[in-house]
Amino acid sequence: MVDRRQALAALDAADPLAGFRDAFSLPEGVIYLDGNSLGALPVATAGRVAAVVAAEWGQGLIRSWNDAGWIGLPEAVGDKIGRLIGAPPGSVLAADSTSVNLYKLLAAALALRPGRRVILTEAGNFPTDVYIADGLAASLGEGHEVRAVPAGGLREAMTPEVAVVMLTHVNYRTGAMHDMAALTAAAHDAGALMVWDLAHSAGAVPLDVAADRVDFAVGCGYKFLNGGPGAPAFLYVAPGLQGQVRYPLTGWLGHAAPFAFEDRFRPAAGIARATVGTPSIIAMAALEVGVDLALRAPMAAVRAKSLALSRLLIDLVAARCGDAGFTLVTPLADAERASQVSFRHAHAYPIAQALIARGVIGDFRAPDVLRFGITPLYLRYVDIWDAVDVLADVMTREIWREARFSMVRVVT
Ligand SMILES: *Cc1c(COP(=O)(O)O)cnc(C)c1O
């Protein structure tokens, strides 16, 4: 056992991404396996936020909209995120929340397919995506329907009444990853538009939305992009669609000339059209720090290490907790999984709580999934070893049975 851990320490010593760990501020005694839910804090974030607050806001005051480039930040940070997802400059905007961006893009997409009434999605998609689509369908009052089918039935369900196919690239429970190019092509063959949610993909796996001919995408700033709790999200609109789309939220900063203060809305030409109101500059600055860090890390190395760490976790749980009742729900094939490992277990909730009490932070997703996020920029091979060591102890000594670990809190 000691030998095995030493061998893993040797992998860490040779890891080309090892230096990134010091760019994060991680608490002592914690193994953080939840960066897919809330990314860790970059060391540089506190200084950047402090500078924005003290100098740009405190001293620059309103002049900073021009002098510090505040007004251009949603597009500037958007362009940086664009480099992570294979989007050309001018096609990504950092703004709002993922939920709100999805509403904007879904509405715009439906308007481009008049006569078609179905939003097709996958059963078990992330709830906010489905809630947003349902709410939009109801508010349109034109008989739109949200149709959810199992992943395997998606292509068959792409019938002529489908206006939009709305999918999350990586399943939040299982970590299973769709073939973006193939499903986008299938949607187009059926005459539908494709909207991808990249919440668990951006910064985690290689993406090329332009090559894959994606129409619309949204994604999250606080997961693998390490932008901080409630960080601005992002949206992508294919350049060829930008001049045609009409968004349901027509705020002043999406106007062609916001400071002309015209009486009527005239949409901006490019991606700025998707802007609604004033961006949260302090949050945007924090997000930019996380995005800059992600841009410094070669994605091929990130992906290779993510797959290796995930495989290590899967193998170690099988070897050391094989009879403890865990069922792997993450696909084993590399091409089909992203950057998390999930297990079903009848007692997943108290097990997750017992792990957290020992400093191994993963999470629980209802009804019975224990989820571990794999973030190669700050996780080491020995961390996976140590985490499974704790898990094995929690299982063999049945520590999770302590009553305190079954108390359900608001956020799981
Ligand atoms: C995390 C996540 C979101 C988050 O949406 P918010 O509006 O930022 O709360 C949306 N969709 C998916 C698939 C997610 O995983």
The ligand as an SDF file (V2000), in Angstrom:
LIG
                    3D

 15 15  0  0  0  0  0  0  0  0999 V2000
  -24.7060   24.0130  -12.6940 C   0  0  0  0  0  0  0  0  0  0  0  0
  -25.6550   23.9310  -13.8290 C   0  0  0  0  0  0  0  0  0  0  0  0
  -26.4830   24.9940  -14.1370 C   0  0  0  0  0  0  0  0  0  0  0  0
  -26.4900   26.1940  -13.2460 C   0  0  0  0  0  0  0  0  0  0  0  0
  -27.4080   27.1470  -13.5870 O   0  0  0  0  0  0  0  0  0  0  0  0
  -27.4240   28.5330  -12.8050 P   0  0  0  0  0  0  0  0  0  0  0  0
  -28.4260   29.3200  -13.5250 O   0  0  0  0  0  0  0  0  0  0  0  0
  -26.0330   29.0890  -12.8730 O   0  0  0  0  0  0  0  0  0  0  0  0
  -27.7850   28.2550  -11.3960 O   0  0  0  0  0  0  0  0  0  0  0  0
  -27.2880   24.9090  -15.2640 C   0  0  0  0  0  0  0  0  0  0  0  0
  -27.2770   23.7980  -16.0300 N   0  0  0  0  0  0  0  0  0  0  0  0
  -26.5000   22.7430  -15.7400 C   0  0  0  0  0  0  0  0  0  0  0  0
  -26.5060   21.5500  -16.6120 C   0  0  0  0  0  0  0  0  0  0  0  0
  -25.6780   22.7740  -14.6230 C   0  0  0  0  0  0  0  0  0  0  0  0
  -24.9210   21.7260  -14.3160 O   0  0  0  0  0  0  0  0  0  0  0  0
  1  2  1  0
  2  3  1  0
  2 14  2  0
  3  4  1  0
  3 10  2  0
  4  5  1  0
  5  6  1  0
  6  7  2  0
  6  8  1  0
  6  9  1  0
 10 11  1  0
 11 12  2  0
 12 13  1  0
 12 14  1  0
 14 15  1  0
M  END
$$$$
